[in-house]
Structures are given as structure tokens and as C-alpha cells.
Amino acid sequence: MPITVTDEQIRADILHRLHRKKKWGKSHTSFDNLQKGVPSHLKGKYLGIGKELVKNGYLIAKPTHYGTEVSLNPEKRKEIIEAIRNYF
């Protein structure tokens, strides 16, 4: 029986990974790193939800000449921590 992963769980996982690596504000990582270590059938979903998190203001996107970099938005710290605590 396959395990289903909800969008909320993926959101929390992305936020948790960035929080664990202390990627807040000016400390950022490549947008493509959001899908690293994820099963191949979920990689597209992770990137789609990553784009949604940028659109909703939870992640800050920084365009560079080598790709887009992202970090957690410090202004939404309480909401981000709450989302992480709901699943971890």
C-alpha cells in the first residue's frame, strides 16, 4: 500500500529543512536544493510547493546569475515555526 504525502506535509518538510540549516534572511540556498533527498516521484511536487511558498511570502527568492536562491522569511518566523511544529 503506497504512502500518501499531503501538500501540508511537504510544506512543513521544506520549511523544516531550511530551518535546520539556519537559512533565514540573508543566508540562502539554491531553489533546486529543495528537492534533494526526496523520492523521484515527489520532486516535481516539492518544486511546485516551493514556488507556492515563495508566492505566499514564506520563502524569500533572490535571483542570481547562476539560478534562484531561497531563504526563510524572518517576518513570518512565528507562522513558519508553527507549521513545522504541526508535523515534527
C-alpha positions as CSV (number, residue, x, y, z in Angstrom):
1,M,0.0,0.0,0.0
2,P,1.6,3.3,-1.1
3,I,2.1,6.0,1.5
4,T,0.4,9.3,0.6
5,V,2.1,12.6,1.4
6,T,-0.1,15.7,1.7
7,D,0.8,19.1,0.5
8,E,0.9,20.3,4.1
9,Q,3.5,17.7,5.0
10,I,5.6,18.7,2.0
11,R,5.4,22.4,3.1
12,A,6.4,21.6,6.6
13,D,9.3,19.4,5.3
14,I,10.6,22.2,3.1
15,L,10.4,24.7,5.9
16,H,11.9,22.3,8.4
17,R,14.9,21.6,6.1
18,L,15.7,25.2,5.7
19,H,15.1,25.9,9.4
20,R,17.5,23.1,10.4
21,K,20.2,24.6,8.1
22,K,19.5,28.1,9.5
23,K,18.6,29.6,6.2
24,W,16.9,32.7,7.5
25,G,17.0,36.1,5.7
26,K,20.4,36.7,4.1
27,S,21.6,33.1,4.4
28,H,20.2,31.3,1.4
29,T,20.4,28.1,-0.6
30,S,19.7,27.1,-4.2
31,F,16.0,26.7,-5.1
32,D,16.9,23.3,-6.6
33,N,18.1,22.1,-3.2
34,L,14.5,21.9,-2.0
35,Q,14.1,18.6,-3.9
36,K,17.3,16.9,-2.8
37,G,16.9,13.7,-0.9
38,V,13.3,13.4,-2.0
39,P,11.9,10.3,-3.8
40,S,11.9,10.9,-7.6
41,H,8.1,10.7,-7.9
42,L,7.8,13.7,-5.4
43,K,10.5,16.0,-6.8
44,G,8.1,17.9,-9.1
45,K,5.6,18.4,-6.3
46,Y,8.4,19.7,-4.0
47,L,9.4,22.3,-6.6
48,G,5.7,23.3,-7.2
49,I,5.1,23.8,-3.4
50,G,8.4,25.7,-3.1
51,K,7.2,28.1,-5.7
52,E,3.9,28.4,-3.8
53,L,5.8,29.2,-0.6
54,V,7.7,32.0,-2.4
55,K,4.4,33.4,-3.7
56,N,2.9,33.3,-0.2
57,G,5.8,35.0,1.3
58,Y,7.2,32.2,3.5
59,L,10.3,32.0,1.4
60,I,12.3,34.9,0.0
61,A,13.6,34.4,-3.6
62,K,16.8,36.0,-4.6
63,P,17.6,35.8,-8.4
64,T,21.3,35.3,-9.2
65,H,23.2,34.8,-12.4
66,Y,23.5,31.0,-11.6
67,G,19.9,30.4,-10.5
68,T,17.4,31.4,-7.9
69,E,18.3,31.3,-4.2
70,V,15.8,31.0,-1.4
71,S,15.7,31.6,2.4
72,L,13.1,31.7,5.1
73,N,11.3,35.0,5.6
74,P,12.2,36.2,9.2
75,E,9.0,38.3,9.2
76,K,6.9,35.1,9.1
77,R,9.0,33.3,11.8
78,K,6.1,32.5,14.1
79,E,3.9,31.1,11.3
80,I,6.9,29.0,10.0
81,I,7.7,27.6,13.4
82,E,4.0,26.8,14.0
83,A,3.8,24.9,10.6
84,I,7.0,22.9,11.5
85,R,5.7,22.0,14.9
86,N,2.5,20.6,13.5
87,Y,4.4,17.9,11.7
88,F,7.8,17.5,13.6
